[in-house]
Amino acid sequence: MKIRGYRITIAGKIIILQFLITLIGVLCGFTWKTYSESKRWEKLIYPGIKVCGLDLSGRTLEEGKKVVKSQYIDNILKKKIRIVAKGKAYVLENSKLISRVDIDSAVEKAYNFGKSLDEYKKNKLIKEGAQLQYSAALTYNENYIKEIAATIEKDINKGPTNASVNKTSDGNMEIARDIKGCKLQEEKFEELIKAGALSCDKEIEAPIEEVKAEITAEKLSAVDTKIAAFNTSFASSSSARVKNIELSTSLINGRLLMPNDTFSFNDIVGERTEERGFMKAPVIVGDKVEFGLGGGICQVSSTLYNAILRTGIKPAERAHHTLPSSYVELGLDATVDWNDIDFKFKNTLDYPIYIEGYTENRNLYINIYSNSELTSKKYSITNDVYETIQPATKVIDDPNLLQGQVSVEQRGIDGHKVRIRRDTYENGVVINSETISDDFYEPVSSIIRRGIKAGN
């Protein structure tokens, strides 16, 4: 049987044609609508885009800038921040704090977003929104922040007070406790201020840190006993020399040295001037004794030196006189001269040391206090004068003297080589022996004038 072919009738063709025309019309309409909508948003900010928290959807570039300025910038510039520090309040004004707000860049970024996309993506963006947030960059007046910080620091910054130790009249060591200080944390304060300019908080607690004292009562509690002492006499001294000894002794009295601290006699006693109370008295200058301001204070430095030797500490800087001293043995003196010769030592002990100095009945006393554990060791100081050099005699012919006449202008002084040794004892046994110094006191020549003038 022959199969009959299928034929579309004229009516069917007409229906199909009408459907296609309708479809094309719908597609063209959709395309036109999409294009028109996209065209309409070309000069507008796309939906869902915010600047500084403000929704700028559908606004032009200029409209967006005006909205941000009126609703954001004007508001934050009217704002004031209250800062509280240690019970005191300070007011900071945003109009002075914020020197510039860059809204143009932020709004332009919002405006330009999506403009380079194809029509399909633009249409999707218009329908769904961008969900983007832009912020305006703020420029702060750093000088204003520093001014506020300086005002607060002036009111609240307080340095710590170190603990101190004093010897009471009954011989006990009394400790005055340390006091903590406080300080504004400048960097953190600046961060809080800048954050506060944009936040809703109207009050900021200033960040203050506690500053601990370097010397605490806990550290000083270790000073509990006398570990060394030395004394010398100035019974034959003039009133001026006595004055100088008493003044310089009072200046070193009560000095506290923490471990690794260095003591400088010149730094502590200071310049010897009449304005400071020092007087002219005999001083050794070269191989002669002359008058000078502060004469006699070398007895104080030498007495302190001898006390320090009995703590186990070695001097960091020390020089002997050019002539032997009467108040200590050879090799155990420590001369000082302002801006020239100093006596220094470093506290190499594990504990603080406290220096007590006083005068009584024309005697000078230096006591060193520290921890009782140090008393387990004892120190013996020996001066070994291993060579004595006789002075030379210099004879000068003097035409002003008659023949046979002799005048002694300067008496000779023996020279000495002396070595100082320190022995350390523990439980009665020598555990260490060391040489502290090896000094040479040069001899001073005798000078004799011999007459050569002929008699009548």
Summary of the structure (lengths in Angstrom):
residues: 456
radius of gyration: 46.9
end to end distance: 192.1
largest distance: 192.1
contacts: 1324
relative contact order: 0.09
helix: 31%
strand: 36%
